[in-house]
Amino acid sequence: MKTSRRTFFATTAAVGLTQLNGGSTFAQTKPKIKIGQIGTGHAHASKLSVYRASDDYEVVGVVESDDKQRARAEKAAVYKDLPWMTREQLLNTPGLQAVLIETQVADLLENAGHAIAAGKHVHLDKPAGASLPQYREILKQAEATKLLVQMGYMFRYSPAVLLMRKFLKEGWLGDLFEVHTVMSKVVGAGERDNLAQFPGGIMFELGCHVIDLVVSTLGKPDRVQAFARHSSTRADKLADNMLAVFEYPKATASVKSSAIEVDGGSRRHFVVCGTQGSFHIQPLDAPNVTYTLDRDQGEYKKGRHEIKFGNYPRYVGDAADMAKIIRGEKECDYSYAHDLAVQETLLRACDQKVD
């Protein structure tokens, strides 16, 4: 069951020394990238601490237009000693190259649009708003001006996902025919009220992370069947129990997301099945991998094996990759077309009409 010591360390090396280093190689010899943040209300806004700790970046300021939210944010250590600015002041800061968009979800696209129009690279947190036409226009402008729009899907740089991408790139699993994934948790009353403003329910808020992985694995589906349920006894209108089935010519994928699963984090998983093997990540947040192969593939041997990664420094990989892309050291692994396909698929999985 357990992988060999040799395989474990080979895997660790293969899935990203950049994450362990906390930045680009030899970053200390390069000018720092000036970056700022718009918004502090997103659930993942505290990722700014990663950029403050990185040798790749200089954080020049933070924008928060809501007075009550700013008063809360000013007490948080992640924003200590940083200048507070208006959006216009930040976007006009000399030498600014990139902006983190960490507002409430309803305001993400407006602020991303302003940053792109100002000629800045963007890290856009998820999900990419409720308007597909607006998001499509932002990506179109970014592509035309060669600006990065890095989506904040939190598993892209997981060591388990990076290893899975290697398996897929090498074709070691054969012809893929099935993906199954679950992304659930218990959402409290206050957060439920906030999420209920979006008709996409918990799939929109939480399922988007794994839909990004499904589309990167199988591509954009030919058809999406969505099943949205309100299974809680609460009187709100949140779709808190959702399932979507993606259809492909020779494969299917099922995506499940709920806001009512006790200890849902431990059952979050992503499974890929092919004609030559399977790859199973569970849990997703502190990942363990079980892979099964019908033949030896490089360092990875025939049979069923386990690799335990456990906790890893989240968003360090995102920040390091963004720095390399901005400096022209590599191309982005996720195309504008991919991100647009993810958002369109997400809306369909939320049983929403797509413009």
C-alpha positions, -999 to 999 in steps of 0.1 A, spaced: 0 0 0 27 25 10 50 41 -16 87 36 -12 110 63 3 126 67 -31 93 73 -48 81 98 -21 112 120 -25 111 117 -63 75 128 -62 82 157 -39 108 170 -63 86 165 -93 57 185 -79 73 217 -72 104 229 -53 92 264 -61 65 260 -34 91 249 -8 113 278 -16 85 303 -13 93 322 -45 111 321 -78 146 308 -80 172 334 -72 144 359 -65 166 379 -42 187 390 -72 157 404 -91 137 435 -85 106 429 -65 72 430 -82 50 458 -68 16 444 -59 -15 457 -41 -48 443 -30 -83 456 -37 -108 444 -11 -106 425 22 -140 410 23 -134 377 4 -130 346 24 -95 341 11 -83 377 14 -58 368 41 -36 352 14 -19 386 12 3 373 40 20 350 14 29 379 -8 42 399 21 64 370 31 77 364 -5 110 376 -18 93 381 -51 69 409 -40 66 443 -25 31 450 -12 24 487 -17 -11 491 -3 -46 479 3 -80 492 -8 -112 488 12 -141 511 3 -165 497 29 -159 516 62 -172 488 84 -152 461 66 -121 483 67 -124 488 105 -125 450 109 -95 445 85 -74 471 102 -73 449 133 -59 419 113 -22 412 114 -21 406 77 -27 443 70 -5 457 97 15 488 87 3 487 51 -10 520 35 -47 522 29 -56 537 -4 -85 544 -28 -87 522 -58 -75 551 -80 -45 557 -58 -35 521 -59 -39 517 -96 -18 549 -102 10 539 -78 43 542 -98 57 508 -108 26 488 -97 25 456 -118 -2 434 -102 -33 435 -81 -50 409 -59 -88 412 -63 -102 401 -29 -136 419 -26 -169 403 -19 -179 381 -48 -205 405 -61 -177 431 -67 -149 410 -80 -155 415 -118 -160 453 -115 -127 457 -97 -108 432 -120 -120 452 -150 -106 484 -136 -73 468 -129 -70 453 -164 -80 486 -179 -52 502 -159 -27 477 -174 -22 456 -143 -19 418 -140 -46 403 -118 -50 375 -93 -88 372 -93 -104 352 -64 -132 328 -71 -158 324 -84 -154 347 -114 -187 366 -107 -222 359 -119 -220 376 -153 -204 355 -180 -204 383 -206 -186 406 -181 -160 380 -173 -156 372 -210 -149 408 -218 -123 410 -190 -105 380 -203 -107 394 -239 -91 427 -228 -64 409 -208 -55 386 -237 -53 415 -261 -29 434 -238 -10 403 -227 -20 406 -190 -23 377 -167 -57 369 -150 -48 342 -125 -78 326 -109 -78 318 -72 -89 282 -73 -71 268 -43 -61 233 -55 -42 243 -86 -8 242 -68 -15 214 -44 14 189 -46 -12 161 -52 -28 180 -81 6 187 -96 14 150 -94 -20 141 -110 -12 166 -138 21 147 -144 2 114 -146 -23 129 -171 4 146 -192 24 114 -195 -8 94 -204 -1 69 -176 -38 64 -168 -47 55 -203 -80 67 -219 -100 85 -192 -136 75 -188 -147 87 -153 -141 116 -129 -159 118 -95 -154 146 -70 -170 159 -38 -165 194 -22 -186 199 9 -187 214 44 -212 228 69 -220 265 63 -232 285 93 -264 307 93 -246 340 86 -226 327 57 -257 309 43 -276 343 41 -246 358 22 -244 329 -2 -282 328 -8 -279 361 -28 -265 340 -57 -288 315 -74 -259 292 -79 -259 281 -43 -231 261 -28 -219 248 -62 -212 284 -71 -193 291 -39 -175 258 -32 -179 235 -62 -161 259 -84 -127 247 -70 -132 211 -83 -150 221 -115 -117 239 -124 -100 205 -119 -126 186 -139 -123 209 -169 -85 208 -167 -87 170 -167 -114 163 -193 -120 196 -210 -153 215 -215 -182 191 -213 -206 186 -242 -236 187 -218 -242 195 -181 -271 182 -161 -277 200 -128 -296 190 -98 -301 217 -72 -318 210 -39 -325 228 -6 -321 200 19 -317 219 51 -345 227 75 -335 264 75 -360 288 60 -335 305 36 -334 299 -1 -298 286 -4 -294 256 -27 -273 237 -2 -272 202 -17 -261 201 -54 -250 176 -80 -239 181 -116 -232 154 -142 -209 163 -171 -212 144 -203 -183 137 -227 -181 115 -258 -164 87 -239 -165 99 -203 -187 112 -175 -179 133 -145 -200 138 -113 -195 169 -91 -212 170 -57 -212 199 -33 -232 205 -2 -234 230 27 -247 206 52 -222 177 54 -208 172 89 -170 170 87 -173 174 49 -137 184 46 -124 149 53 -145 135 24 -135 161 -2 -119 141 -30 -111 139 -66 -109 106 -85 -98 101 -121 -102 67 -137 -87 55 -170 -81 23 -189 -46 19 -174 -51 31 -139 -67 55 -114 -57 85 -93 -75 93 -61 -69 124 -39 -85 125 -5 -88 147 14 -82 176 -10 -71 202 16 -43 182 32 -39 157 5 -32 120 4 -30 102 -29 -38 66 -38 -28 56 -73 -32 23 -91 -14 14 -123 -16 -17 -145 21 -14 -154 52 4 -143 54 40 -153 88 56 -147 93 58 -109 57 47 -103 52 10 -101 24 -13 -110 -2 -19 -84 -18 2 -57 3 27 -38 -1 56 -14 16 90 -10 8 111 20 15 148 14 -6 163 42 -7 200 49 12 223 24 17 261 23 -14 273 4 -11 301 -21 27 299 -21 27 281 -54 2 306 -69 24 336 -59 56 320 -71 40 310 -105 26 345 -109 60 360 -104 75 338 -131 48 346 -155 50 384 -149 88 382 -154 84 363 -187 101 332 -173 72 309 -183 38 308 -199 7 305 -178 -5 269 -174 -41 279 -176 -53 297 -208 -79 324 -210 -100 298 -229 -97 274 -201 -108 299 -174 -138 309 -196 -148 273 -201 -146 267 -163 -169 297 -156 -194 286 -182 -194 251 -170 -198 263 -134 -228 283 -143 -243 254 -161 -236 232 -130 -255 257 -109 -285 253 -132 -281 288 -145 -287 301 -181 -255 309 -199 -254 340 -222 
